[in-house]
Amino acid sequence: MSGVNEIRSTFLNYFNEHGHSIVDSGPLVPRNDPTLMFTNAGMVQFKNVFTGLEQRDYSRAVTSQKCVRAGGKHNDLDNVGYTARHHTFFEMLGNFSFGDYFKENAIELAWNLITKEFDLPADKLLVTVYHEDDEAFDLWKKIAGLSDNKIIRIPTSDNFWSMGETGPCGPCSEIFYDHGDHIWGGPPGSPEEDGDRFIEIWNLVFMQYEQLTKDERVDLPRPSIDTGMGLERIAAVLQGTHDNYETDLFRALIQNSVDLTGVDEVGDAKASHRVIADHLRSTSFLIADGVLPSSDGRGYVLRRIMRRAMRHARLLGSQDPIIYKMVPTLVREMGQAFPELVRAEALITETLKLEESRFGKTLSRGLQLLDDATDGMDKGDSLDGETAFKLYDTYGFPLDLTQDALRARSIEVDVDGFDTAMARQKAEARANWAGSGEAATDAIWFDVSEKVGATDFLGYDRERTEGAIVALVKDGAEVDNLKAGDEASIILNQTPFYGESGGQIGDTGVMIADGIRFEVSDTVKKNHGMFVHMGKLIEGSVKIGDALELVVDHERRSAIRANHSATHLLHEALRETLGDHVAQKGSFVTPERLRFDFSHQKPVTDEEVSQVEEMVNEIVLQNGPVETRIMAVDDAIEAGAMALFGEKYGDEVRVVSMGEALRGDKAGKTYSVELCGGTHVNRTGDVGLMTIVSESAVAAGVRRIEALTGKEARTYLQQQDERVREAAGLLKVAPNDLVERLEALVADRRKLEKELADVRRKLAMGGSGSGGDAVKEVNGVKFLARVAEGISPKDLKGMVDQGKESIGSGVVVMIAVSEDGKVGVVVGVTDDLTDRFNAVDMVKVAAEALGGRGGGGRPDMAQAGGKDADKANDAIAAIEALLS
């Protein structure tokens, strides 16, 4: 046995044959421990099983757990490449018993594996036990036959494990391998224990106590086992080396680096090749588990790892990106054991290439600045903090990258000076914020974000996780704790809750723990990427530092995702139907519906609306995957991605693609490609159905469509169908004949309304239409005036023309009082009298009498309105007086 893959499978199969369930590795971003930046041990995914909070259908388990130690309290980054065993990524082989077997079985299983399955010579092995653990000491003698001098008692915490200040804990027993006296070092507990001769290969934790308080410890009712064996370390032993980087897996990666750079693995180049090989692993696995480079949190640690590897590639003389070219080698070596690498290969490659290309543009200038600043410096000198900060602020050099670059020359960095420059920049940013108008009212959020930093958003691929409280805000001020009944805001180190932005409404849900329930009514994203969870503490009390389980309202989130993805499809369908001039001018996505504003100069016809709706649903029915990539903004736009209106983008963006175009120049290509940071469905079919319910104008050249998806769309269409059937029933026709029947009814009504209007006009004119006895003479001029009830004011002009024709010469006044109470007056003057009388003057005095104002028209015809129908006769008298 020699290959890493064979060693891993032998370990898993051995324990599986002894009743252990093979459990897949947990993700590198812990789902159940918000205190950890990355999973750093095999027991992390079983934490709640050990504490009793979670039950599983097995009591024995075996895993090969992915681990990263490159941030937080477990940080091996600075040592990688310069030692034989430090890694940012490693695999932890482990077997676990949850209240099943204990010390005797654990020791027996371990000893038989390494001496029989792995065939390691017993005389090369020694073990340690906690100095008070006589039981373990005796068991090693009994099972392994080790002499007393091969069982070393260790009195320190190195051999006593605890989950925290309180909780499960217990003594450890470590197994060491002796590489031989040709390598310097001594056994554990000796002054030379830090040497490389005696290497710990396995740690058995006997979890037998519960720490209640600092001074009180009790026995656990069901003692458990947690073990950890570094795969890289045991592989080195089994392959006859004390150097992890000489194992087959690393040899393949390092050889790939040598081939790509053309530089042999000798001298200073040796460390660089090792850094590249190690960092490729951590980078790839982090990306596969959903971590992407950013300026905060886990994404920042990932970026530090990537940029450190890129600097070492540059040290090897590589001017162009090369690390992304090594991804296929890694996938070939580890993809069978970790299929997530295969699934994410394209994303890993693309992300690495993007980061290498972007950072490469500034790396040369930054290194030149560093060389100029340290020119003439000697071993033991120190680079000033201002220069180190400039490298960080201007060129994106993390402090540890600058330190690593100077390490070979034994030049230090003034860290205090760096911190001072950083603090000054934050103070300046705070001062600028304080004077930023309306934003100044949110100064509390600036203060909080400066203190706690950005929130890690985990909601793209999960709706349930744990988070640790980092800040509490109540009544506009920071507080240390909350009690039941408090309405407040909670900020955590990580969250699955989406904060409102980009038109997508924020998530709701609950935060829970034993005896604690906080109901989240809204989530918003504040400055610097900090997510604020607003709501009310229903039960219990919470304080800063508490860990809570965070649960997003799944049904609501699903509806929001469906509506959001539908806006992308709608956008493209509008462009395809109306033209490329269509651009998004705003959107609002809620669980109930979506609203989409777009540029277009005229109303969208019913036919166009139907066409857009059909196009969207064609893509929905494809049920194709919705894919997300990370790209540079310029590259994304050049590749055809559409940027959303009003959205601000950083250097890197999420590009969301969905559907396959069925027609036109894009046929066979991706249907929709947009820059978007929101949450989306996994497949287009998850949208279910989209139906447009309205199309309207918002502003000049801007139209608005409102639409429904999924359940809401089905409910809406069902209600519409019920209305159609009900209307058909009332008209005693089949639903298919409803439109034809309605058209006939509308035509009949219009005919009747016309006939009725004619009758009313005749009645208003005295029955014959001539005006008859309503005509009198005023100052030698014929004067016809009538008040007609139930006549629409719009019919008055026709009546006035008819009156003028009937009297031949004179003035005609018609006042109408409609059924809805409106009053209208029209005055007509025959052409032969317009040089003496002006219809506009007359209609104005009539309007004044009716309680209105103004009026207008021509000398021969003018109209006005009024408010008081009871004053109609007064209006006629006012015109008569004007004639007199």
Salt bridges, closest charged atoms under 4 A:
ASP33 OD2 - LYS47 NZ 3.56
GLU54 OE2 - ARG56 NE 3.01
GLU91 OE1 - ARG8 NE 2.77
ASP100 OD2 - ARG60 NE 2.45
GLU104 OE2 - LYS142 NZ 3.04
GLU132 OE2 - HIS131 NE2 3.97
ASP133 OD1 - LYS103 NZ 2.72
ASP134 OD1 - ARG153 NH1 2.88
GLU135 OE1 - LYS103 NZ 3.26
ASP148 OD1 - LYS141 NZ 3.02
ASP178 OD1 - ARG197 NE 2.77
ASP196 OD1 - ARG85 NH2 2.68
GLU232 OE2 - ARG281 NH2 2.84
ASP243 OD2 - ARG274 NH2 2.64
GLU246 OE2 - ARG251 NH1 3.85
GLU246 OE2 - ARG274 NH2 3.47
GLU265 OE1 - ARG251 NH2 2.71
ASP278 OD1 - HIS87 ND1 3.39
ASP278 OD2 - HIS279 ND1 2.95
ASP289 OD2 - LYS66 NZ 2.99
GLU340 OE2 - LYS66 NZ 2.64
GLU350 OE2 - ARG629 NH1 3.08
GLU355 OE2 - ARG303 NE 2.80
GLU355 OE2 - ARG307 NE 3.16
GLU355 OE1 - ARG358 NH1 3.94
GLU386 OE2 - ARG424 NH1 2.96
ASP400 OD2 - ARG304 NH2 2.54
ASP404 OD1 - ARG308 NH2 3.02
ASP404 OD2 - ARG311 NH2 2.85
ASP404 OD2 - HIS312 NE2 2.97
ASP442 OD2 - LYS526 NZ 3.59
ASP447 OD1 - ARG430 NE 2.55
GLU450 OE2 - HIS528 NE2 3.62
ASP456 OD2 - ARG298 NH1 3.00
ASP461 OD1 - ARG462 NE 3.74
GLU463 OE1 - HIS554 ND1 2.69
GLU463 OE2 - ARG561 NH2 3.76
GLU478 OE1 - LYS451 NZ 2.98
ASP486 OD1 - LYS474 NZ 3.11
ASP486 OD1 - LYS483 NZ 3.75
ASP507 OD2 - ARG557 NH2 2.71
GLU519 OE2 - ARG517 NE 3.36
ASP546 OD1 - LYS543 NZ 3.02
GLU549 OE2 - ARG464 NE 2.60
GLU572 OE2 - LYS666 NZ 3.40
GLU576 OE2 - ARG663 NH1 3.56
ASP580 OD1 - ARG575 NH2 3.90
ASP597 OD1 - ARG704 NE 2.71
GLU618 OE1 - ARG663 NH2 2.98
ASP651 OD2 - ARG358 NH2 2.77
GLU652 OE1 - ARG303 NH2 2.90
GLU652 OE2 - ARG358 NH1 3.18
GLU674 OE1 - HIS568 ND1 3.64
GLU674 OE2 - HIS571 ND1 2.89
GLU695 OE2 - ARG703 NE 2.66
GLU706 OE1 - ARG593 NH1 2.93
ASP721 OD2 - ARG725 NE 2.96
GLU753 OE2 - ARG749 NE 2.78
ASP758 OD2 - LYS754 NZ 3.60
ASP758 OD1 - ARG761 NH2 2.15
ASP795 OD1 - ARG761 NH1 3.88
GLU819 OE2 - ARG760 NH2 2.93
ASP860 OD1 - ARG858 NE 2.94
ASP874 OD2 - LYS871 NZ 3.97
GLU880 OE1 - LYS776 NZ 3.09
